[in-house]
C-alpha cells in the first residue's frame, strides 16, 4: 500500500495561457537545437511548472517532487520559462512609441519595491543592498510606466531595494526618455514627489514650502495630479499580484 497521498488540483490559469507559454518554450528549444527526448518535461508540462510558481511562489522543492525532477533542474526550468517570457516584452523605446501612436494624453511613472527573500549583499556604508528602509523588507526596486487607466506598458529590470526610485529611473534612462516625449508633442508623465525636479516633462505635486503654505491654486493642482496619478497604483498592484 502506498504511503503517499495523491490528490487532484486545478491551476487557476487559462489553458490558452499555458499553451502560449508552451509555444514560446518550443520555439526556444528549436532555436537552441535541443534534441528530442533530452528533456525530462515536455513544453506544456514545463509551462505548467512555471505558471504554478507565479500565483503564490510555489516552493521549487514541491514543483520538483511533483514532476519527478531534481530541485536544480526545477530552478533551471523555471528561469528558462521566465527568460522566454521576458524576451517578448517591449523595450523602453518601443513602449513609448506605442503610447505615442495610441494617442495617450499622458503616461504614469511609479516605482514599487517587490518583496523578495533575503539576499545577502553588502551595499554602501555596510547597508544591505536589497533592504528597503522605506518598506522595511528585502526587495527589488522596479520602475513601472502605465497608461492613464493604470495598465502597465513597460517594467524596468530590477534594481536593489536600497536604491531610491529616482536613482533607478536615471539608471534605466527613464528620466531623459520621458522628458523627451513630453516635448513632442506635449505628453507629460505624471509622478509623485519622489521624482521631484527630475525634469519639466515629469509633472508632480507642489511641495509644501518650509514654514509656509501652498496657495489655493497649488492645492487644487495637487488634487488633480494626485487624483489622476493615483490610478497608476493599479499597475503596481497587478505586478505585485503576479509575483506574490
C-alpha positions as CSV (number, residue, x, y, z in Angstrom):
1,X,0.0,0.0,0.0
2,X,1.5,3.4,-1.0
3,X,2.4,5.7,1.9
4,X,1.9,8.9,-0.1
5,X,-1.4,10.6,-0.9
6,X,-2.4,11.6,-4.5
7,X,-4.9,14.4,-5.0
8,X,-6.3,16.5,-7.8
9,X,-5.6,20.2,-8.1
10,X,-6.7,22.8,-10.6
11,X,-4.4,25.7,-11.6
12,X,-6.4,29.0,-11.9
13,X,-4.9,29.9,-15.2
14,X,-6.5,29.8,-18.7
15,X,-5.3,26.8,-20.8
16,X,-4.6,29.3,-23.6
17,X,-2.0,31.0,-21.4
18,X,-0.3,27.7,-20.7
19,X,-0.4,26.8,-24.4
20,X,1.1,30.2,-25.3
21,X,4.0,29.8,-22.9
22,X,4.5,26.2,-24.2
23,X,4.8,27.5,-27.7
24,X,7.4,30.0,-26.6
25,X,9.3,27.2,-24.9
26,X,9.1,25.1,-28.0
27,X,10.5,27.9,-30.2
28,X,13.3,28.4,-27.6
29,X,14.2,24.7,-27.7
30,X,14.2,24.7,-31.5
31,X,16.5,27.8,-31.6
32,X,18.8,26.1,-29.0
33,X,18.7,22.9,-31.1
34,X,17.6,20.8,-28.2
35,X,17.4,17.2,-29.3
36,X,14.2,15.3,-28.9
37,X,14.0,13.2,-25.7
38,X,16.7,15.1,-23.9
39,X,14.3,17.0,-21.6
40,X,12.6,15.5,-18.6
41,X,9.4,17.5,-19.2
42,X,7.6,18.4,-22.4
43,X,7.0,22.1,-23.2
44,X,3.4,22.1,-21.9
45,X,4.4,20.5,-18.6
46,X,7.2,22.9,-18.2
47,X,4.8,25.8,-18.9
48,X,2.5,24.5,-16.1
49,X,5.5,24.3,-13.7
50,X,6.3,27.9,-14.4
51,X,2.7,29.0,-14.1
52,X,2.3,27.2,-10.8
53,X,5.1,29.3,-9.4
54,X,3.6,32.7,-10.3
55,X,0.4,32.9,-8.1
56,X,1.9,32.1,-4.8
57,X,5.6,31.4,-5.3
58,X,5.2,27.6,-5.1
59,X,8.3,26.0,-3.5
60,X,10.7,24.7,-6.0
61,X,11.2,21.5,-3.9
62,X,7.5,20.8,-4.3
63,X,7.5,21.5,-8.0
64,X,10.5,19.2,-8.3
65,X,8.8,16.4,-6.4
66,X,5.5,16.7,-8.4
67,X,7.4,16.5,-11.7
68,X,10.0,13.9,-10.8
69,X,12.8,16.4,-11.1
70,X,15.8,17.4,-9.1
71,X,15.5,20.8,-7.4
72,X,18.3,22.2,-9.5
73,X,16.5,21.2,-12.7
74,X,13.3,22.8,-11.5
75,X,15.1,26.0,-10.9
76,X,16.6,25.8,-14.4
77,X,13.2,25.1,-16.0
78,X,11.6,27.9,-14.0
79,X,14.2,30.5,-15.0
80,X,14.1,29.3,-18.6
81,X,10.4,30.0,-18.7
82,X,10.8,33.4,-17.1
83,X,13.5,34.2,-19.7
84,X,11.4,33.4,-22.7
85,X,8.5,35.5,-21.3
86,X,10.8,38.4,-20.6
87,X,12.2,38.2,-24.1
88,X,8.8,39.1,-25.5
89,X,8.5,42.3,-23.5
90,X,8.9,45.6,-25.4
91,X,11.9,47.7,-24.7
92,X,11.5,51.3,-23.4
93,X,11.7,52.9,-26.8
94,X,9.0,50.6,-28.3
95,X,6.7,51.0,-25.3
96,X,6.9,54.8,-25.6
97,X,6.4,54.8,-29.3
98,X,3.3,52.6,-28.9
99,X,2.0,55.1,-26.2
100,X,2.5,57.9,-28.7
101,X,0.8,56.1,-31.5
102,X,-2.1,55.2,-29.3
103,X,-2.6,59.0,-28.7
104,X,-2.3,58.7,-24.9
105,X,-2.7,62.1,-23.2
106,X,-0.1,61.2,-20.6
107,X,1.7,58.2,-19.0
108,X,2.3,57.5,-15.4
109,X,5.6,56.6,-13.8
110,X,5.8,55.0,-10.4
111,X,8.2,52.7,-8.6
112,X,7.5,49.7,-6.4
113,X,9.7,47.5,-4.2
114,X,8.6,43.9,-4.7
115,X,9.3,41.7,-1.7
116,X,12.0,39.1,-2.1
117,X,13.7,36.6,0.1
118,X,16.7,37.8,2.0
119,X,19.7,38.2,-0.4
120,X,22.9,39.0,1.5
121,X,24.8,41.6,-0.5
122,X,26.7,44.5,1.1
123,X,25.8,48.0,-0.1
124,X,27.1,51.5,0.7
125,X,28.3,52.1,4.2
126,X,27.7,48.4,5.1
127,X,24.0,48.6,4.5
128,X,22.2,45.6,3.0
129,X,21.9,46.3,-0.7
130,X,18.4,44.7,-1.1
131,X,16.9,46.1,2.2
132,X,14.4,48.8,1.7
133,X,14.4,51.2,4.6
134,X,11.1,52.7,3.4
135,X,9.2,49.4,3.1
136,X,11.1,47.6,6.0
137,X,11.7,44.4,4.0
138,X,14.0,43.0,1.4
139,X,13.0,43.6,-2.2
140,X,13.8,44.7,-5.7
141,X,13.0,48.2,-6.9
142,X,11.1,48.2,-10.2
143,X,10.0,51.2,-12.2
144,X,6.7,51.0,-14.0
145,X,5.2,53.0,-16.8
146,X,1.5,52.8,-17.1
147,X,-1.3,54.1,-19.3
148,X,-3.8,56.7,-17.9
149,X,-6.1,53.9,-16.8
150,X,-3.3,52.1,-14.8
151,X,-2.3,49.3,-17.2
152,X,1.5,48.6,-17.2
153,X,3.1,49.0,-20.6
154,X,6.8,48.8,-19.5
155,X,8.5,47.4,-16.5
156,X,12.2,48.0,-15.8
157,X,14.8,45.5,-14.9
158,X,15.0,45.1,-11.1
159,X,17.4,47.2,-9.0
160,X,18.3,46.7,-5.4
161,X,15.7,47.8,-2.9
162,X,18.2,50.1,-1.2
163,X,18.2,52.5,-4.1
164,X,15.9,55.5,-4.4
165,X,13.2,55.5,-7.2
166,X,14.8,58.4,-9.0
167,X,18.2,56.8,-8.9
168,X,16.7,53.7,-10.5
169,X,14.8,55.7,-13.1
170,X,18.0,57.5,-14.1
171,X,19.9,54.2,-14.3
172,X,17.3,52.9,-16.8
173,X,17.4,56.1,-18.9
174,X,13.8,56.8,-18.0
175,X,14.2,60.5,-17.0
176,X,15.8,61.5,-20.3
177,X,13.3,59.4,-22.4
178,X,10.2,60.7,-20.6
179,X,11.4,64.3,-20.7
180,X,12.0,63.9,-24.4
181,X,8.5,62.6,-25.2
182,X,6.9,65.3,-23.2
183,X,8.3,67.9,-25.6
184,X,7.0,66.4,-28.9
185,X,4.1,67.0,-28.5
186,X,3.1,67.8,-25.0
187,X,2.7,64.4,-23.4
188,X,3.7,64.6,-19.8
189,X,4.5,61.9,-17.3
190,X,2.7,62.1,-14.0
191,X,4.7,61.2,-10.9
192,X,4.7,61.6,-7.2
193,X,7.0,63.8,-5.1
194,X,9.7,61.1,-5.1
195,X,10.7,62.3,-8.6
196,X,10.7,66.0,-7.6
197,X,12.8,68.2,-10.0
198,X,13.7,65.3,-12.3
199,X,12.7,67.3,-15.4
200,X,10.0,69.5,-16.9
201,X,8.4,66.6,-18.6
202,X,7.6,64.9,-15.3
203,X,4.7,66.6,-13.5
204,X,4.4,66.1,-9.8
205,X,2.5,67.8,-6.9
206,X,3.8,71.1,-5.4
207,X,5.8,70.5,-2.3
208,X,4.7,72.5,0.8
209,X,7.4,75.1,1.5
210,X,9.2,75.1,4.8
211,X,7.3,77.4,7.2
212,X,4.8,78.3,4.5
213,X,1.5,77.2,2.9
214,X,0.5,76.2,-0.6
215,X,-1.7,78.7,-2.5
216,X,-5.2,77.7,-3.3
217,X,-4.2,77.2,-7.0
218,X,-1.3,74.9,-5.9
219,X,-3.6,72.9,-3.6
220,X,-6.1,72.4,-6.5
221,X,-3.3,71.4,-8.9
222,X,-2.1,68.8,-6.3
223,X,-5.5,67.3,-6.0
224,X,-5.8,67.0,-9.8
225,X,-2.3,65.5,-10.2
226,X,-2.7,63.1,-7.3
227,X,-6.2,62.0,-8.4
228,X,-5.1,61.2,-11.9
229,X,-1.8,59.7,-11.0
230,X,-3.3,57.6,-8.2
231,X,-4.8,55.4,-10.9
232,X,-1.4,54.1,-11.7
233,X,-1.3,52.3,-8.4
234,X,-3.3,49.7,-10.2
235,X,-0.3,48.9,-12.3
236,X,1.9,48.2,-9.2
237,X,-0.9,46.1,-7.7
238,X,-1.2,44.0,-10.8
239,X,2.6,43.3,-10.7
240,X,2.5,42.6,-7.0
241,X,-0.3,40.0,-7.5
242,X,1.7,38.3,-10.2
243,X,4.8,37.8,-8.1
244,X,3.4,37.5,-4.6
